Amino acid sequence: MVVDAELDLHAHTVDEALPRLNDYLYRAFMAGMSSVRINHGKGMGILRQAVRRELKGHTLVCSFRRGDRWEGGEGVTVVELAEH
């Protein structure tokens, strides 16, 4: 299974984005990926906050962090996935 290293959630509502996020995390985990990027954009921060709330305590997520400047900064969340 080939899974992109980044999920782009730009222009999605929270209700649209969270199911896509969960499906993506599952597919990335099953593909054996160790980390992924979630591109939620900067905007007003509503989607970023919802994504990070969803990642807290997620069974497939080991940790996550804000993207570094060269990764997209506050517009991106970098996720380290749990090991198999």
Beta strands, then each sheet from edge to edge (+ up, - down):
strand 1: 6-8
strand 2: 35-39
strand 3: 61-66
strand 4: 76-81
sheet 1: 1+ 2+ 4- 3+
end
